[in-house]
């Protein structure tokens, strides 16, 4: 997704660097090409490329 399409108050699915599968995340901080994210399962933090973030569909 593009930086303009992302919001820190919403949940997303993302391929977090170092994680083997898609993770449910909340964006903490947006940078130019990456985002600092909180993994909702476990409460850990990580980094995801903006291009690897997708909307969460329930």
mmCIF file of the N, C-alpha and C atoms, coordinates in Angstrom:
data_MODEL
# 
_entry.id   MODEL 
# 
loop_
_atom_site.group_PDB 
_atom_site.id 
_atom_site.type_symbol 
_atom_site.label_atom_id 
_atom_site.label_alt_id 
_atom_site.label_comp_id 
_atom_site.label_asym_id 
_atom_site.label_entity_id 
_atom_site.label_seq_id 
_atom_site.pdbx_PDB_ins_code 
_atom_site.Cartn_x 
_atom_site.Cartn_y 
_atom_site.Cartn_z 
_atom_site.occupancy 
_atom_site.B_iso_or_equiv 
_atom_site.pdbx_formal_charge 
_atom_site.auth_seq_id 
_atom_site.auth_comp_id 
_atom_site.auth_asym_id 
_atom_site.auth_atom_id 
_atom_site.pdbx_PDB_model_num 
ATOM 1   N N  . UNK A 1 1  ? 0.849   -1.176  0.000  1.00 0.00 ? 1  UNK A N  1 
ATOM 2   C CA . UNK A 1 1  ? 0.000   0.000   0.000  1.00 0.00 ? 1  UNK A CA 1 
ATOM 3   C C  . UNK A 1 1  ? 0.893   1.237   0.000  1.00 0.00 ? 1  UNK A C  1 
ATOM 4   N N  . UNK A 1 2  ? 0.303   2.346   -0.360 1.00 0.00 ? 2  UNK A N  1 
ATOM 5   C CA . UNK A 1 2  ? 1.025   3.614   -0.336 1.00 0.00 ? 2  UNK A CA 1 
ATOM 6   C C  . UNK A 1 2  ? 0.896   4.254   1.048  1.00 0.00 ? 2  UNK A C  1 
ATOM 7   N N  . UNK A 1 3  ? 1.881   5.052   1.393  1.00 0.00 ? 3  UNK A N  1 
ATOM 8   C CA . UNK A 1 3  ? 1.906   5.698   2.706  1.00 0.00 ? 3  UNK A CA 1 
ATOM 9   C C  . UNK A 1 3  ? 0.637   6.506   2.951  1.00 0.00 ? 3  UNK A C  1 
ATOM 10  N N  . UNK A 1 4  ? 0.125   7.171   1.922  1.00 0.00 ? 4  UNK A N  1 
ATOM 11  C CA . UNK A 1 4  ? -1.075  8.003   2.059  1.00 0.00 ? 4  UNK A CA 1 
ATOM 12  C C  . UNK A 1 4  ? -2.327  7.181   2.369  1.00 0.00 ? 4  UNK A C  1 
ATOM 13  N N  . UNK A 1 5  ? -2.307  5.880   2.065  1.00 0.00 ? 5  UNK A N  1 
ATOM 14  C CA . UNK A 1 5  ? -3.467  5.017   2.271  1.00 0.00 ? 5  UNK A CA 1 
ATOM 15  C C  . UNK A 1 5  ? -3.491  4.382   3.660  1.00 0.00 ? 5  UNK A C  1 
ATOM 16  N N  . UNK A 1 6  ? -2.408  4.506   4.406  1.00 0.00 ? 6  UNK A N  1 
ATOM 17  C CA . UNK A 1 6  ? -2.293  3.841   5.699  1.00 0.00 ? 6  UNK A CA 1 
ATOM 18  C C  . UNK A 1 6  ? -2.614  4.784   6.848  1.00 0.00 ? 6  UNK A C  1 
ATOM 19  N N  . UNK A 1 7  ? -3.139  4.210   7.921  1.00 0.00 ? 7  UNK A N  1 
ATOM 20  C CA . UNK A 1 7  ? -3.511  4.994   9.095  1.00 0.00 ? 7  UNK A CA 1 
ATOM 21  C C  . UNK A 1 7  ? -3.042  4.249   10.350 1.00 0.00 ? 7  UNK A C  1 
ATOM 22  N N  . UNK A 1 8  ? -2.557  4.983   11.327 1.00 0.00 ? 8  UNK A N  1 
ATOM 23  C CA . UNK A 1 8  ? -2.040  4.341   12.534 1.00 0.00 ? 8  UNK A CA 1 
ATOM 24  C C  . UNK A 1 8  ? -3.140  3.809   13.450 1.00 0.00 ? 8  UNK A C  1 
ATOM 25  N N  . UNK A 1 9  ? -4.376  4.130   13.210 1.00 0.00 ? 9  UNK A N  1 
ATOM 26  C CA . UNK A 1 9  ? -5.452  3.685   14.101 1.00 0.00 ? 9  UNK A CA 1 
ATOM 27  C C  . UNK A 1 9  ? -6.196  2.457   13.579 1.00 0.00 ? 9  UNK A C  1 
ATOM 28  N N  . UNK A 1 10 ? -5.721  1.846   12.502 1.00 0.00 ? 10 UNK A N  1 
ATOM 29  C CA . UNK A 1 10 ? -6.390  0.685   11.930 1.00 0.00 ? 10 UNK A CA 1 
ATOM 30  C C  . UNK A 1 10 ? -5.495  -0.544  11.970 1.00 0.00 ? 10 UNK A C  1 
ATOM 31  N N  . UNK A 1 11 ? -6.115  -1.700  11.791 1.00 0.00 ? 11 UNK A N  1 
ATOM 32  C CA . UNK A 1 11 ? -5.389  -2.963  11.770 1.00 0.00 ? 11 UNK A CA 1 
ATOM 33  C C  . UNK A 1 11 ? -5.195  -3.419  10.326 1.00 0.00 ? 11 UNK A C  1 
ATOM 34  N N  . UNK A 1 12 ? -4.076  -4.113  10.086 1.00 0.00 ? 12 UNK A N  1 
ATOM 35  C CA . UNK A 1 12 ? -3.729  -4.583  8.750  1.00 0.00 ? 12 UNK A CA 1 
ATOM 36  C C  . UNK A 1 12 ? -3.119  -5.969  8.840  1.00 0.00 ? 12 UNK A C  1 
ATOM 37  N N  . UNK A 1 13 ? -2.942  -6.604  7.676  1.00 0.00 ? 13 UNK A N  1 
ATOM 38  C CA . UNK A 1 13 ? -2.137  -7.812  7.544  1.00 0.00 ? 13 UNK A CA 1 
ATOM 39  C C  . UNK A 1 13 ? -0.843  -7.412  6.872  1.00 0.00 ? 13 UNK A C  1 
ATOM 40  N N  . UNK A 1 14 ? 0.275   -7.989  7.318  1.00 0.00 ? 14 UNK A N  1 
ATOM 41  C CA . UNK A 1 14 ? 1.554   -7.623  6.719  1.00 0.00 ? 14 UNK A CA 1 
ATOM 42  C C  . UNK A 1 14 ? 2.546   -8.761  6.830  1.00 0.00 ? 14 UNK A C  1 
ATOM 43  N N  . UNK A 1 15 ? 3.466   -8.792  5.879  1.00 0.00 ? 15 UNK A N  1 
ATOM 44  C CA . UNK A 1 15 ? 4.629   -9.668  5.948  1.00 0.00 ? 15 UNK A CA 1 
ATOM 45  C C  . UNK A 1 15 ? 5.682   -8.896  6.728  1.00 0.00 ? 15 UNK A C  1 
ATOM 46  N N  . UNK A 1 16 ? 5.810   -9.212  8.001  1.00 0.00 ? 16 UNK A N  1 
ATOM 47  C CA . UNK A 1 16 ? 6.759   -8.529  8.878  1.00 0.00 ? 16 UNK A CA 1 
ATOM 48  C C  . UNK A 1 16 ? 8.134   -9.160  8.687  1.00 0.00 ? 16 UNK A C  1 
ATOM 49  N N  . UNK A 1 17 ? 9.158   -8.335  8.591  1.00 0.00 ? 17 UNK A N  1 
ATOM 50  C CA . UNK A 1 17 ? 10.518  -8.819  8.388  1.00 0.00 ? 17 UNK A CA 1 
ATOM 51  C C  . UNK A 1 17 ? 10.897  -9.761  9.531  1.00 0.00 ? 17 UNK A C  1 
ATOM 52  N N  . UNK A 1 18 ? 11.345  -10.980 9.168  1.00 0.00 ? 18 UNK A N  1 
ATOM 53  C CA . UNK A 1 18 ? 11.737  -11.983 10.148 1.00 0.00 ? 18 UNK A CA 1 
ATOM 54  C C  . UNK A 1 18 ? 10.631  -12.940 10.558 1.00 0.00 ? 18 UNK A C  1 
ATOM 55  N N  . UNK A 1 19 ? 9.411   -12.695 10.113 1.00 0.00 ? 19 UNK A N  1 
ATOM 56  C CA . UNK A 1 19 ? 8.290   -13.576 10.442 1.00 0.00 ? 19 UNK A CA 1 
ATOM 57  C C  . UNK A 1 19 ? 7.948   -14.424 9.211  1.00 0.00 ? 19 UNK A C  1 
ATOM 58  N N  . UNK A 1 20 ? 7.630   -15.704 9.398  1.00 0.00 ? 20 UNK A N  1 
ATOM 59  C CA . UNK A 1 20 ? 7.408   -16.588 8.251  1.00 0.00 ? 20 UNK A CA 1 
ATOM 60  C C  . UNK A 1 20 ? 6.046   -16.430 7.560  1.00 0.00 ? 20 UNK A C  1 
ATOM 61  N N  . UNK A 1 21 ? 5.059   -15.879 8.257  1.00 0.00 ? 21 UNK A N  1 
ATOM 62  C CA . UNK A 1 21 ? 3.714   -15.782 7.682  1.00 0.00 ? 21 UNK A CA 1 
ATOM 63  C C  . UNK A 1 21 ? 3.171   -14.366 7.832  1.00 0.00 ? 21 UNK A C  1 
ATOM 64  N N  . UNK A 1 22 ? 2.035   -14.120 7.194  1.00 0.00 ? 22 UNK A N  1 
ATOM 65  C CA . UNK A 1 22 ? 1.363   -12.832 7.362  1.00 0.00 ? 22 UNK A CA 1 
ATOM 66  C C  . UNK A 1 22 ? 0.950   -12.671 8.817  1.00 0.00 ? 22 UNK A C  1 
ATOM 67  N N  . UNK A 1 23 ? 1.098   -11.461 9.321  1.00 0.00 ? 23 UNK A N  1 
ATOM 68  C CA . UNK A 1 23 ? 0.779   -11.159 10.712 1.00 0.00 ? 23 UNK A CA 1 
ATOM 69  C C  . UNK A 1 23 ? -0.293  -10.074 10.765 1.00 0.00 ? 23 UNK A C  1 
ATOM 70  N N  . UNK A 1 24 ? -1.171  -10.174 11.764 1.00 0.00 ? 24 UNK A N  1 
ATOM 71  C CA . UNK A 1 24 ? -2.130  -9.104  12.024 1.00 0.00 ? 24 UNK A CA 1 
ATOM 72  C C  . UNK A 1 24 ? -1.375  -8.036  12.801 1.00 0.00 ? 24 UNK A C  1 
ATOM 73  N N  . UNK A 1 25 ? -1.396  -6.796  12.293 1.00 0.00 ? 25 UNK A N  1 
ATOM 74  C CA . UNK A 1 25 ? -0.565  -5.742  12.883 1.00 0.00 ? 25 UNK A CA 1 
ATOM 75  C C  . UNK A 1 25 ? -1.349  -4.459  13.107 1.00 0.00 ? 25 UNK A C  1 
ATOM 76  N N  . UNK A 1 26 ? -0.756  -3.600  13.911 1.00 0.00 ? 26 UNK A N  1 
ATOM 77  C CA . UNK A 1 26 ? -1.198  -2.221  14.072 1.00 0.00 ? 26 UNK A CA 1 
ATOM 78  C C  . UNK A 1 26 ? 0.025   -1.356  13.805 1.00 0.00 ? 26 UNK A C  1 
ATOM 79  N N  . UNK A 1 27 ? -0.127  -0.334  12.979 1.00 0.00 ? 27 UNK A N  1 
ATOM 80  C CA . UNK A 1 27 ? 1.002   0.528   12.635 1.00 0.00 ? 27 UNK A CA 1 
ATOM 81  C C  . UNK A 1 27 ? 1.286   1.488   13.780 1.00 0.00 ? 27 UNK A C  1 
ATOM 82  N N  . UNK A 1 28 ? 2.543   1.550   14.183 1.00 0.00 ? 28 UNK A N  1 
ATOM 83  C CA . UNK A 1 28 ? 2.980   2.458   15.233 1.00 0.00 ? 28 UNK A CA 1 
ATOM 84  C C  . UNK A 1 28 ? 3.520   3.749   14.624 1.00 0.00 ? 28 UNK A C  1 
ATOM 85  N N  . UNK A 1 29 ? 4.390   3.602   13.610 1.00 0.00 ? 29 UNK A N  1 
ATOM 86  C CA . UNK A 1 29 ? 4.996   4.771   12.976 1.00 0.00 ? 29 UNK A CA 1 
ATOM 87  C C  . UNK A 1 29 ? 5.263   4.488   11.514 1.00 0.00 ? 29 UNK A C  1 
ATOM 88  N N  . UNK A 1 30 ? 4.890   5.440   10.669 1.00 0.00 ? 30 UNK A N  1 
ATOM 89  C CA . UNK A 1 30 ? 5.138   5.337   9.233  1.00 0.00 ? 30 UNK A CA 1 
ATOM 90  C C  . UNK A 1 30 ? 6.419   6.068   8.865  1.00 0.00 ? 30 UNK A C  1 
ATOM 91  N N  . UNK A 1 31 ? 7.276   5.397   8.109  1.00 0.00 ? 31 UNK A N  1 
ATOM 92  C CA . UNK A 1 31 ? 8.483   6.003   7.577  1.00 0.00 ? 31 UNK A CA 1 
ATOM 93  C C  . UNK A 1 31 ? 8.329   6.077   6.054  1.00 0.00 ? 31 UNK A C  1 
ATOM 94  N N  . UNK A 1 32 ? 9.377   6.392   5.324  1.00 0.00 ? 32 UNK A N  1 
ATOM 95  C CA . UNK A 1 32 ? 9.241   6.578   3.886  1.00 0.00 ? 32 UNK A CA 1 
ATOM 96  C C  . UNK A 1 32 ? 8.892   5.288   3.143  1.00 0.00 ? 32 UNK A C  1 
ATOM 97  N N  . UNK A 1 33 ? 9.562   4.178   3.444  1.00 0.00 ? 33 UNK A N  1 
ATOM 98  C CA . UNK A 1 33 ? 9.304   2.909   2.751  1.00 0.00 ? 33 UNK A CA 1 
ATOM 99  C C  . UNK A 1 33 ? 8.919   1.767   3.680  1.00 0.00 ? 33 UNK A C  1 
ATOM 100 N N  . UNK A 1 34 ? 8.979   2.011   4.981  1.00 0.00 ? 34 UNK A N  1 
ATOM 101 C CA . UNK A 1 34 ? 8.685   0.976   5.969  1.00 0.00 ? 34 UNK A CA 1 
ATOM 102 C C  . UNK A 1 34 ? 7.795   1.533   7.072  1.00 0.00 ? 34 UNK A C  1 
ATOM 103 N N  . UNK A 1 35 ? 7.341   0.637   7.914  1.00 0.00 ? 35 UNK A N  1 
ATOM 104 C CA . UNK A 1 35 ? 6.539   1.039   9.075  1.00 0.00 ? 35 UNK A CA 1 
ATOM 105 C C  . UNK A 1 35 ? 6.985   0.236   10.282 1.00 0.00 ? 35 UNK A C  1 
ATOM 106 N N  . UNK A 1 36 ? 7.029   0.873   11.424 1.00 0.00 ? 36 UNK A N  1 
ATOM 107 C CA . UNK A 1 36 ? 7.206   0.163   12.682 1.00 0.00 ? 36 UNK A CA 1 
ATOM 108 C C  . UNK A 1 36 ? 5.824   -0.325  13.085 1.00 0.00 ? 36 UNK A C  1 
ATOM 109 N N  . UNK A 1 37 ? 5.710   -1.610  13.385 1.00 0.00 ? 37 UNK A N  1 
ATOM 110 C CA . UNK A 1 37 ? 4.402   -2.201  13.644 1.00 0.00 ? 37 UNK A CA 1 
ATOM 111 C C  . UNK A 1 37 ? 4.401   -2.983  14.945 1.00 0.00 ? 37 UNK A C  1 
ATOM 112 N N  . UNK A 1 38 ? 3.220   -3.114  15.519 1.00 0.00 ? 38 UNK A N  1 
ATOM 113 C CA . UNK A 1 38 ? 3.016   -3.975  16.680 1.00 0.00 ? 38 UNK A CA 1 
ATOM 114 C C  . UNK A 1 38 ? 2.279   -5.213  16.209 1.00 0.00 ? 38 UNK A C  1 
ATOM 115 N N  . UNK A 1 39 ? 2.824   -6.382  16.506 1.00 0.00 ? 39 UNK A N  1 
ATOM 116 C CA . UNK A 1 39 ? 2.152   -7.629  16.180 1.00 0.00 ? 39 UNK A CA 1 
ATOM 117 C C  . UNK A 1 39 ? 1.081   -7.868  17.224 1.00 0.00 ? 39 UNK A C  1 
ATOM 118 N N  . UNK A 1 40 ? -0.154  -8.037  16.788 1.00 0.00 ? 40 UNK A N  1 
ATOM 119 C CA . UNK A 1 40 ? -1.256  -8.158  17.736 1.00 0.00 ? 40 UNK A CA 1 
ATOM 120 C C  . UNK A 1 40 ? -1.211  -9.464  18.510 1.00 0.00 ? 40 UNK A C  1 
ATOM 121 N N  . UNK A 1 41 ? -0.653  -10.504 17.908 1.00 0.00 ? 41 UNK A N  1 
ATOM 122 C CA . UNK A 1 41 ? -0.476  -11.766 18.632 1.00 0.00 ? 41 UNK A CA 1 
ATOM 123 C C  . UNK A 1 41 ? 0.896   -11.747 19.288 1.00 0.00 ? 41 UNK A C  1 
ATOM 124 N N  . UNK A 1 42 ? 0.944   -11.590 20.567 1.00 0.00 ? 42 UNK A N  1 
ATOM 125 C CA . UNK A 1 42 ? 2.201   -11.600 21.288 1.00 0.00 ? 42 UNK A CA 1 
ATOM 126 C C  . UNK A 1 42 ? 2.692   -10.237 21.713 1.00 0.00 ? 42 UNK A C  1 
ATOM 127 N N  . UNK A 1 43 ? 2.201   -9.171  21.090 1.00 0.00 ? 43 UNK A N  1 
ATOM 128 C CA . UNK A 1 43 ? 2.580   -7.830  21.502 1.00 0.00 ? 43 UNK A CA 1 
ATOM 129 C C  . UNK A 1 43 ? 3.994   -7.417  21.155 1.00 0.00 ? 43 UNK A C  1 
ATOM 130 N N  . UNK A 1 44 ? 4.679   -8.162  20.291 1.00 0.00 ? 44 UNK A N  1 
ATOM 131 C CA . UNK A 1 44 ? 6.029   -7.792  19.881 1.00 0.00 ? 44 UNK A CA 1 
ATOM 132 C C  . UNK A 1 44 ? 5.986   -6.688  18.834 1.00 0.00 ? 44 UNK A C  1 
ATOM 133 N N  . UNK A 1 45 ? 7.142   -6.095  18.571 1.00 0.00 ? 45 UNK A N  1 
ATOM 134 C CA . UNK A 1 45 ? 7.251   -5.047  17.567 1.00 0.00 ? 45 UNK A CA 1 
ATOM 135 C C  . UNK A 1 45 ? 8.122   -5.528  16.424 1.00 0.00 ? 45 UNK A C  1 
ATOM 136 N N  . UNK A 1 46 ? 7.905   -4.960  15.252 1.00 0.00 ? 46 UNK A N  1 
ATOM 137 C CA . UNK A 1 46 ? 8.691   -5.338  14.089 1.00 0.00 ? 46 UNK A CA 1 
ATOM 138 C C  . UNK A 1 46 ? 8.655   -4.252  13.042 1.00 0.00 ? 46 UNK A C  1 
ATOM 139 N N  . UNK A 1 47 ? 9.204   -4.580  11.878 1.00 0.00 ? 47 UNK A N  1 
ATOM 140 C CA . UNK A 1 47 ? 9.254   -3.650  10.748 1.00 0.00 ? 47 UNK A CA 1 
ATOM 141 C C  . UNK A 1 47 ? 8.656   -4.347  9.540  1.00 0.00 ? 47 UNK A C  1 
ATOM 142 N N  . UNK A 1 48 ? 7.857   -3.613  8.783  1.00 0.00 ? 48 UNK A N  1 
ATOM 143 C CA . UNK A 1 48 ? 7.270   -4.139  7.553  1.00 0.00 ? 48 UNK A CA 1 
ATOM 144 C C  . UNK A 1 48 ? 7.441   -3.118  6.435  1.00 0.00 ? 48 UNK A C  1 
ATOM 145 N N  . UNK A 1 49 ? 7.702   -3.612  5.232  1.00 0.00 ? 49 UNK A N  1 
ATOM 146 C CA . UNK A 1 49 ? 7.735   -2.736  4.072  1.00 0.00 ? 49 UNK A CA 1 
ATOM 147 C C  . UNK A 1 49 ? 6.310   -2.263  3.788  1.00 0.00 ? 49 UNK A C  1 
ATOM 148 N N  . UNK A 1 50 ? 6.151   -1.022  3.378  1.00 0.00 ? 50 UNK A N  1 
ATOM 149 C CA . UNK A 1 50 ? 4.814   -0.510  3.068  1.00 0.00 ? 50 UNK A CA 1 
ATOM 150 C C  . UNK A 1 50 ? 4.167   -1.326  1.958  1.00 0.00 ? 50 UNK A C  1 
ATOM 151 N N  . UNK A 1 51 ? 4.966   -1.808  1.012  1.00 0.00 ? 51 UNK A N  1 
ATOM 152 C CA . UNK A 1 51 ? 4.424   -2.594  -0.102 1.00 0.00 ? 51 UNK A CA 1 
ATOM 153 C C  . UNK A 1 51 ? 3.929   -3.968  0.348  1.00 0.00 ? 51 UNK A C  1 
ATOM 154 N N  . UNK A 1 52 ? 4.308   -4.431  1.549  1.00 0.00 ? 52 UNK A N  1 
ATOM 155 C CA . UNK A 1 52 ? 3.886   -5.726  2.069  1.00 0.00 ? 52 UNK A CA 1 
ATOM 156 C C  . UNK A 1 52 ? 2.698   -5.634  3.015  1.00 0.00 ? 52 UNK A C  1 
ATOM 157 N N  . UNK A 1 53 ? 2.126   -4.451  3.170  1.00 0.00 ? 53 UNK A N  1 
ATOM 158 C CA . UNK A 1 53 ? 0.981   -4.240  4.053  1.00 0.00 ? 53 UNK A CA 1 
ATOM 159 C C  . UNK A 1 53 ? -0.288  -4.262  3.214  1.00 0.00 ? 53 UNK A C  1 
ATOM 160 N N  . UNK A 1 54 ? -1.307  -4.981  3.712  1.00 0.00 ? 54 UNK A N  1 
ATOM 161 C CA . UNK A 1 54 ? -2.573  -5.068  2.997  1.00 0.00 ? 54 UNK A CA 1 
ATOM 162 C C  . UNK A 1 54 ? -3.733  -4.876  3.969  1.00 0.00 ? 54 UNK A C  1 
ATOM 163 N N  . UNK A 1 55 ? -4.878  -4.461  3.450  1.00 0.00 ? 55 UNK A N  1 
ATOM 164 C CA . UNK A 1 55 ? -6.034  -4.258  4.337  1.00 0.00 ? 55 UNK A CA 1 
ATOM 165 C C  . UNK A 1 55 ? -6.451  -5.547  5.018  1.00 0.00 ? 55 UNK A C  1 
ATOM 166 N N  . UNK A 1 56 ? -6.930  -5.446  6.220  1.00 0.00 ? 56 UNK A N  1 
ATOM 167 C CA . UNK A 1 56 ? -7.432  -6.608  6.966  1.00 0.00 ? 56 UNK A CA 1 
ATOM 168 C C  . UNK A 1 56 ? -8.882  -6.816  6.580  1.00 0.00 ? 56 UNK A C  1 
ATOM 169 N N  . UNK A 1 57 ? -9.199  -8.001  6.088  1.00 0.00 ? 57 UNK A N  1 
ATOM 170 C CA . UNK A 1 57 ? -10.582 -8.324  5.725  1.00 0.00 ? 57 UNK A CA 1 
ATOM 171 C C  . UNK A 1 57 ? -11.072 -9.425  6.640  1.00 0.00 ? 57 UNK A C  1 
ATOM 172 N N  . UNK A 1 58 ? -12.149 -9.152  7.359  1.00 0.00 ? 58 UNK A N  1 
ATOM 173 C CA . UNK A 1 58 ? -12.708 -10.153 8.294  1.00 0.00 ? 58 UNK A CA 1 
ATOM 174 C C  . UNK A 1 58 ? -13.818 -10.927 7.646  1.00 0.00 ? 58 UNK A C  1 
# 
